[in-house]
Amino acid sequence: MANLCKEIFATIMRIAIFHLAFIYSGGGEKLVLQEAEGLSKIGHQVEIFTSVVDEDKCFPDYIKKFQIRTFLPQIRFLVENHESTLILLSCVLSPFFAFRFRKFDVILAANQPSLWISFWVKKLFRVPYISYLAQPTRILHPRNIDKKTGLKFAKKTLNSLSTRLLERFKPFIKWADQTSVHNSNQVLCNGEYVKSILEKTYKIQAVSCPAGVDSRFKIGYVGIKYKKPYLLMTNRHYGQKRFEYGIFALSYILHKHPEFELLVSGEETDYTDLLKALINQLGLMEKVKFLGYVSEKELSALYRKASIYLYTAPEEDFGMGIIEAMAAGTPVVAWNNAGPAGIIDNGRSGLLANPFDATDYSHQVERLIANKNLYRKISQNAVKEVKTRFLFKKHINFLNSELTKDAT
C-alpha cells in the first residue's frame, strides 16, 4: 500500500501553463483553458500565467472558473495600448521574474512568447518545458493572408511603441524564437499540417497532438429533420478569416433556397463594419444576423441546429470550429488547403472547395442543400471522424503522458 501511494503521488505534478494573452475568445485561448481544466481533473496542481487578461472579452462564461495570474502587474489605466506593452515587457523582463516558477515540475508553453519566458526558467532553475505550437511565430513567419490583411488586429496598435520596437529588433526576436523552440524538451503541435510547417521552419522534430472536442459539446448525428435553414460562421472577426466568401455563398443559394439565412457569432470589430457594408451592398440585411459573443452552451446548440457550417479562412493552421461542427453532425464546407484539408476527407466527412474560388465554394454549399443523400452521408461520417481522431479526452491523455515524461 505504501509503495502504491508513493507511485500515485509521484505522478501528481505542479504544472505552470504559459499563454500569450487572454484578450479575445479564440481557439488557442479555449484550448489552454480546457487543458488546464483537464490536467486538474487528472489530479495535477495547475496554474495559468499570462501577460494580460481581460475576463470580459475572453470566454466570460468560462474563464471565471480559473484564477489566472499575470507575469507583471497590470497597467490598464497607465499606458495606452497596454496589452502590447505588457507582452513586450514580459519578454524583456522574463529573466528577472523567472524565479517565481522555480518550484514547478514542468511548464506547458503555449505559443510565443511563452517559450521565451520558459527558456529562462529552464536556464536559471532547470525546470523543463514542453512547447505547444499552433503556428510558427507570426511576426517572423507570416502567411500569405497575413501579408495581405496585416497582423495588426486593432487599429490602435498600428503606431504603438511596442510595434515599432518589434520591427526594430526583429533579428534578435528571430534568434530568441529559434533558441526557445530548440531548447524545448518536446515540441507538440496542433495537427499534422502545423507539424509539417514547424519542422520545415525550425528544423526540428515535432509531435502532432491535435485539439479535440470536449464533453460540453454533444457529439452525435441528429438527422436532417432537426436542422434549421441557416448557414453558420463562428470565427473571430478579423480579415484573415475572409467571411466575405460565406456572404457570397448565401447570396448564391438564395436564388433557389430563399428560406436560408446566415448566422455569424463573435465579438464585432472594425472588420465587421466592412462586412456589414458588403451585406448592405448585396441587399442581404434581412438575411444575415450578427449574434455577438455566444456562450459555449449556446454555441453547441447553434452547431447542432445549423444546416451547414462555413469555414472560410483560407490559410488556417487547424480549425477548431470545423471539428466542433462535425461533432454535431453538421456538414462543413472549407477550402482544400492548409489545416482543414488534413481534417476533412473531401466528399466523405465534409466538402473542400478549390482554393480560392468563390463560385466553387458556393457550389459546394448548394450541393449539400440539394442532395440529401450526400448530406446524410457526410453528416454521419463527420461524427465518426471526430470520435476517432478529435476527442479532447484523447488530446489531454496524450498531453499528460508527455508532460509526465519530462517533469523534473
C-alpha positions in Angstrom: 0.0 0.0 0.0 2.8 2.4 0.9 4.5 1.8 -2.5 1.2 2.3 -4.3 0.6 5.6 -2.6 4.1 6.7 -3.3 3.7 5.9 -7.0 0.4 7.8 -7.2 1.8 10.9 -5.6 4.9 10.7 -7.8 2.7 11.2 -10.9 0.9 14.3 -9.4 2.7 17.3 -10.8 2.8 21.0 -10.2 2.3 22.4 -13.7 2.5 26.0 -14.9 0.8 26.9 -18.2 2.1 30.0 -20.0 0.0 31.7 -22.7 0.4 35.0 -24.6 -2.8 36.8 -23.5 -6.4 36.2 -22.8 -8.0 39.3 -24.5 -10.3 37.7 -27.0 -12.3 34.4 -27.4 -10.1 32.4 -29.8 -9.4 28.8 -30.3 -6.0 29.0 -28.7 -7.4 30.6 -25.6 -10.2 28.0 -25.4 -7.7 25.1 -25.7 -5.4 26.4 -22.9 -8.4 26.7 -20.6 -9.6 23.2 -21.5 -6.1 21.9 -20.9 -5.8 23.5 -17.5 -9.2 22.0 -16.6 -8.4 18.6 -18.0 -5.0 18.3 -16.2 -6.6 19.5 -13.0 -9.2 16.8 -13.2 -6.4 14.2 -13.6 -5.1 15.4 -10.2 -2.3 17.8 -11.1 -1.8 21.2 -9.5 -2.2 23.6 -12.5 -1.7 27.3 -12.6 -2.1 29.6 -15.6 0.1 32.6 -16.2 -0.2 35.2 -19.0 0.9 38.7 -20.0 -2.5 40.3 -19.9 -6.0 39.1 -19.2 -9.5 40.6 -19.8 -12.2 38.3 -18.4 -14.9 40.3 -20.1 -13.5 39.7 -23.6 -12.2 36.1 -23.3 -14.9 33.5 -22.8 -16.5 35.4 -19.9 -18.8 32.4 -19.1 -15.8 30.0 -18.9 -12.7 31.9 -17.8 -14.1 32.8 -14.4 -13.6 29.2 -13.3 -9.8 29.8 -13.4 -7.5 32.0 -11.3 -5.2 33.4 -14.0 -2.1 35.2 -12.8 -0.1 37.7 -14.8 3.7 37.8 -15.2 3.7 41.5 -14.3 1.3 44.0 -12.6 -1.4 45.2 -14.9 -1.1 48.8 -16.2 -4.5 49.1 -17.9 -5.1 52.7 -16.8 -1.5 53.9 -17.0 -0.3 53.1 -20.5 -2.1 53.4 -23.9 -2.2 50.1 -25.8 -1.4 48.4 -22.5 -1.8 44.8 -24.0 1.1 45.0 -26.4 3.2 46.9 -23.9 2.7 44.2 -21.3 3.5 41.4 -23.7 6.7 43.2 -24.7 7.7 43.9 -21.1 7.0 40.3 -20.2 9.5 39.2 -22.8 12.2 41.7 -21.8 11.9 41.2 -18.0 11.4 37.4 -18.1 15.0 36.6 -16.7 14.1 38.7 -13.7 10.8 37.1 -12.7 11.8 33.5 -13.7 12.4 32.7 -10.1 8.6 32.7 -9.5 8.4 29.3 -11.3 11.4 27.5 -9.8 9.2 25.1 -7.8 7.1 23.9 -10.7 7.8 20.4 -12.0 7.1 21.3 -15.7 5.9 24.2 -17.8 3.5 23.9 -20.7 4.4 26.8 -23.0 1.5 27.6 -25.4 3.0 29.6 -28.3 5.3 32.6 -28.1 6.4 34.4 -26.1 5.6 31.6 -23.6 8.6 29.6 -25.0 11.0 32.5 -24.5 9.8 33.0 -20.8 10.0 29.2 -20.2 13.5 29.2 -21.7 14.8 31.5 -18.9 13.1 29.4 -16.2 14.8 26.3 -17.6 18.2 28.1 -18.0 18.2 29.5 -14.5 16.3 26.9 -12.5 16.4 23.8 -14.6 12.6 23.5 -14.9 11.7 21.6 -18.1 9.2 23.0 -20.6 7.1 21.4 -23.3 6.1 23.7 -26.1 2.7 23.6 -27.7 2.6 25.4 -31.0 -0.4 26.1 -33.2 1.8 28.0 -35.7 5.2 29.5 -36.2 5.7 32.9 -34.7 3.6 35.1 -37.0 5.6 38.3 -36.9 8.5 36.3 -38.2 6.8 33.9 -40.5 3.5 35.5 -41.8 1.2 33.6 -44.1 0.2 35.0 -47.5 -3.1 36.0 -46.0 -1.3 37.8 -43.2 0.7 39.8 -45.7 -2.5 40.8 -47.5 -4.5 41.8 -44.4 -1.8 42.7 -41.9 -1.0 41.2 -38.5 -2.2 44.3 -36.5 -5.6 43.2 -35.4 -6.6 46.5 -34.0 -6.0 50.0 -35.5 -4.9 51.4 -32.1 -1.7 49.3 -32.2 -0.6 50.3 -35.7 1.7 53.1 -34.4 2.3 51.9 -30.9 5.8 51.9 -29.3 5.7 48.1 -28.9 5.0 47.6 -32.6 7.9 49.9 -33.6 10.3 48.1 -31.3 9.3 44.7 -32.7 10.2 45.9 -36.1 13.5 47.5 -34.9 14.7 44.4 -33.1 13.4 41.7 -35.4 16.9 40.0 -35.8 17.1 39.5 -32.1 13.5 38.3 -31.9 14.3 35.7 -34.6 17.2 34.4 -32.6 15.1 34.3 -29.4 12.4 32.5 -31.2 14.7 29.8 -32.6 16.6 29.4 -29.4 13.5 28.9 -27.2 12.0 26.4 -29.7 15.2 24.4 -29.9 15.6 24.3 -26.1 12.1 22.8 -25.6 12.2 19.4 -24.0 9.5 18.5 -26.5 7.5 20.4 -29.2 3.9 19.4 -29.6 1.7 20.9 -32.2 -1.9 21.2 -33.3 -2.2 18.7 -36.1 -0.3 17.2 -38.9 -0.3 20.4 -41.1 1.2 22.5 -38.4 3.7 19.7 -37.8 5.0 19.9 -41.3 5.2 23.7 -41.2 7.1 23.8 -37.9 9.6 21.1 -38.9 10.4 23.0 -42.1 10.6 26.4 -40.3 12.6 25.4 -37.3 14.4 22.2 -38.5 13.0 20.2 -35.5 11.0 17.1 -34.9 7.5 18.0 -33.7 4.8 15.7 -32.4 1.2 16.1 -33.6 -1.3 16.5 -30.7 -4.4 18.0 -32.3 -7.1 19.7 -30.2 -10.3 17.8 -29.6 -14.0 18.4 -28.9 -14.7 18.3 -25.2 -17.6 16.8 -23.2 -19.5 20.2 -23.1 -20.4 19.7 -26.8 -23.0 17.0 -27.6 -21.4 14.6 -30.1 -23.7 12.7 -32.4 -25.8 12.6 -35.5 -29.1 14.4 -35.1 -30.7 13.9 -38.5 -31.7 16.3 -41.3 -35.2 16.9 -40.0 -33.9 18.6 -36.8 -31.8 21.1 -38.8 -32.8 24.7 -39.3 -32.4 26.6 -42.6 -29.3 28.6 -41.7 -25.6 28.7 -42.5 -23.2 29.3 -39.6 -19.9 31.0 -39.2 -18.1 31.3 -35.8 -14.6 32.6 -36.3 -13.1 35.8 -34.8 -13.9 38.9 -36.8 -10.6 39.5 -38.5 -9.7 39.9 -42.1 -7.7 36.7 -42.2 -10.9 34.8 -41.7 -12.4 36.1 -45.0 -16.1 36.0 -44.1 -16.9 37.5 -47.4 -16.8 34.0 -49.0 -19.7 33.0 -46.7 -21.7 36.1 -47.6 -21.2 35.3 -51.3 -22.3 31.7 -50.7 -25.5 32.9 -49.0 -26.2 35.2 -52.0 -25.6 32.3 -54.4 -28.0 29.8 -52.7 -30.9 32.3 -52.0 -32.0 32.2 -55.7 -33.1 28.5 -55.2 -33.4 28.4 -51.4 -34.9 31.7 -50.2 -35.6 30.3 -46.8 -32.0 30.3 -45.8 -30.1 32.9 -43.7 -26.6 33.3 -42.3 -25.8 33.5 -38.6 -22.4 34.9 -37.5 -21.2 34.7 -33.9 -18.3 36.5 -32.4 -17.4 39.9 -30.9 -17.6 42.7 -33.5 -14.5 44.5 -34.8 -13.6 47.1 -37.4 -13.7 44.2 -39.9 -17.4 43.6 -39.0 -18.2 47.1 -40.3 -16.7 46.2 -43.6 -18.8 43.0 -43.8 -22.0 45.0 -43.0 -21.2 47.4 -45.8 -20.9 44.4 -48.2 -24.1 42.9 -46.9 -25.9 46.2 -47.4 -24.5 46.5 -50.9 -25.8 43.0 -51.8 -29.2 43.7 -50.2 -28.9 40.9 -47.6 -29.6 43.0 -44.5 -32.6 40.8 -43.5 -30.7 37.6 -44.2 -27.5 38.0 -42.1 -27.6 38.1 -38.3 -24.6 39.0 -36.2 -25.1 37.3 -32.8 -22.1 38.8 -30.9 -20.4 36.7 -28.3 -22.3 33.5 -27.5 -21.7 31.1 -24.6 -20.3 27.6 -25.1 -23.8 26.2 -24.4 -25.4 28.5 -27.0 -22.6 27.7 -29.5 -23.2 24.0 -29.1 -26.9 24.5 -29.8 -26.1 26.6 -32.9 -23.8 23.9 -34.3 -26.5 21.2 -33.8 -29.3 23.2 -35.5 -27.2 24.6 -38.3 -27.7 23.1 -41.8 -24.1 23.8 -42.9 -21.0 25.2 -41.2 -18.9 27.6 -43.4 -15.2 27.7 -42.7 -13.9 30.4 -44.9 -10.4 31.1 -43.6 -8.0 30.4 -46.5 -4.8 29.5 -44.6 -5.9 28.3 -41.2 -3.5 26.0 -39.4 -6.2 23.8 -37.9 -9.8 24.9 -37.4 -11.5 24.3 -34.0 -14.8 25.3 -35.4 -14.6 22.6 -38.0 -14.3 19.7 -35.6 -16.9 21.2 -33.3 -19.4 21.4 -36.2 -18.5 17.9 -37.3 -19.2 16.6 -33.8 -22.7 17.9 -34.1 -23.2 16.2 -37.4 -23.2 19.5 -39.3 -21.5 19.2 -42.7 -18.6 21.6 -43.2 -17.5 23.4 -46.3 -13.9 24.6 -46.2 -11.0 25.1 -48.6 -8.9 22.3 -49.9 -5.9 24.0 -48.4 -3.8 24.1 -45.2 -5.2 22.7 -41.9 -8.8 22.0 -43.0 -7.6 19.7 -45.8 -6.0 17.5 -43.1 -9.2 17.3 -41.0 -11.8 16.8 -43.7 -11.9 13.8 -46.1 -13.3 15.5 -49.1 -16.7 14.1 -50.2 -16.8 11.8 -47.2 -16.7 13.8 -43.9 -17.1 17.3 -45.5 -16.6 19.2 -48.7 -13.5 21.1 -49.7 -13.7 23.8 -52.4 -11.0 24.7 -54.9 -8.7 27.4 -53.3 -9.9 30.2 -53.5 -12.7 30.0 -56.0 -15.8 31.8 -54.6 -18.0 30.2 -57.2 -16.9 26.7 -56.4 -17.2 27.3 -52.6 -20.8 28.5 -53.1 -21.4 25.4 -55.4 -20.3 23.1 -52.6 -22.8 24.7 -50.2 -25.5 24.3 -52.9 -24.6 20.6 -53.3 -25.3 19.8 -49.7 -28.7 21.6 -49.7 -29.8 19.9 -52.9 -28.5 16.3 -52.3 -30.0 14.8 -49.1 -28.2 11.5 -49.5 -24.8 13.3 -49.7 -25.8 15.5 -46.8 -26.7 12.4 -44.6 -23.5 10.5 -45.6 -21.3 13.5 -44.7 -23.1 14.2 -41.5 -22.8 10.7 -40.2 -19.1 10.3 -41.3 -18.2 13.6 -39.7 -19.4 12.4 -36.3 -17.4 9.2 -36.8 -14.3 11.1 -37.7 -14.5 13.2 -34.5 -15.0 10.2 -32.3 -11.9 8.5 -34.0 -9.5 11.4 -34.2 -10.6 14.6 -32.4 -11.9 13.9 -28.9 -10.5 16.1 -26.2 -10.0 13.1 -23.9 -7.5 11.7 -26.4 -5.7 15.1 -26.5 -5.5 15.5 -22.8 -4.3 11.9 -22.1 -1.5 12.3 -24.6 -0.5 15.7 -23.3 -0.5 14.3 -19.7 1.8 11.5 -20.8 4.3 13.8 -22.5 4.3 16.2 -19.5 4.9 13.3 -17.1 7.9 12.1 -19.2 9.7 15.4 -19.0 8.7 16.6 -15.5 11.6 17.1 -13.0 
